[in-house]
Amino acid sequence: MRDLRPNHTLVGLSVTYNKGGRDFEFRIFGTTKSRIQLSDLEDYTYENVQIRGNEAVYIGDDEKQQLIWIEMDSRGKALQYEIGTEGSDRDWVISIAESLL
């Protein structure tokens, strides 16, 4: 059991953007995980890629695309980043991630 009292600490965020007429969702949140677990669905393409010097996983099919990676912040806390979109392609999703500051 866990006490879920409000403590005014931001643990993550989700923002929807539009770039070039395409919508995508950007999520970032703290995590204690050091690896990403994927479902074994045959309909999706899985590809290991590098994003800003970090291991990442691209997951996609003809309809949905997602990119997930973990980076350490300046205090050594693991942050999980996710970009999700529909009707786009691998290269576009990766270009969004690479353009983040």
C-alpha positions in Angstrom: 0.0 0.0 0.0 1.2 3.5 -0.8 0.2 6.9 0.6 -0.8 9.1 -2.4 -1.1 12.4 -0.6 -0.4 15.4 -2.8 3.1 16.7 -2.3 3.4 19.4 -5.0 6.2 17.5 -6.7 6.1 17.2 -10.5 6.7 13.6 -11.5 6.1 13.9 -15.3 4.5 15.8 -18.1 2.7 15.2 -21.3 2.4 17.8 -24.0 0.8 17.6 -27.5 2.6 19.5 -30.2 2.0 20.1 -33.9 5.0 20.4 -36.3 4.5 20.7 -40.0 0.9 19.8 -39.8 1.6 16.6 -37.8 0.6 16.1 -34.2 2.8 14.3 -31.7 2.8 13.7 -28.0 5.9 14.3 -25.9 6.1 12.7 -22.5 8.8 12.9 -19.9 8.8 11.5 -16.4 11.0 10.3 -13.6 11.6 6.5 -13.5 13.6 4.0 -11.5 13.8 1.7 -14.5 17.1 1.1 -16.3 15.6 -0.8 -19.2 12.6 -0.7 -21.4 10.3 -3.8 -21.8 8.5 -4.3 -25.0 5.5 -6.5 -25.9 6.2 -9.2 -28.5 3.7 -8.1 -31.1 4.5 -9.2 -34.6 2.7 -6.3 -36.3 5.2 -3.7 -35.0 8.7 -2.9 -36.1 11.2 -2.6 -33.3 14.5 -1.0 -33.9 17.3 0.0 -31.5 18.6 3.5 -32.3 20.7 6.2 -30.6 19.1 9.4 -29.5 21.4 12.2 -28.1 24.0 9.5 -27.2 21.5 7.3 -25.4 20.1 3.9 -26.3 16.5 4.2 -27.6 13.8 2.0 -29.1 11.7 2.9 -32.1 8.4 1.1 -32.2 6.1 1.5 -35.2 3.7 0.2 -37.8 1.7 1.8 -40.6 -0.5 3.6 -38.1 1.4 4.4 -34.9 5.0 5.4 -34.1 6.7 5.7 -30.8 10.2 6.4 -29.6 11.3 5.7 -26.0 14.7 6.4 -24.3 16.1 7.2 -20.9 18.5 9.9 -20.0 20.1 10.9 -16.7 19.4 14.5 -15.5 22.1 16.7 -13.9 21.4 15.1 -10.4 21.7 11.5 -11.7 18.0 10.8 -11.8 16.7 8.7 -14.7 14.1 10.4 -16.9 12.1 8.5 -19.4 11.3 10.3 -22.7 8.6 9.2 -25.1 7.5 10.6 -28.4 4.3 9.2 -29.9 2.5 10.0 -33.1 0.2 8.5 -35.8 0.5 8.5 -39.5 4.1 9.5 -39.6 7.4 7.7 -40.2 10.5 6.6 -38.3 12.8 9.4 -39.6 10.4 12.1 -38.7 10.0 10.8 -35.1 13.7 10.5 -34.7 14.3 14.1 -36.0 11.9 15.4 -33.4 13.9 13.7 -30.6 17.2 14.9 -32.0 15.9 18.5 -32.1 15.2 18.6 -28.3 17.5 20.7 -26.2 
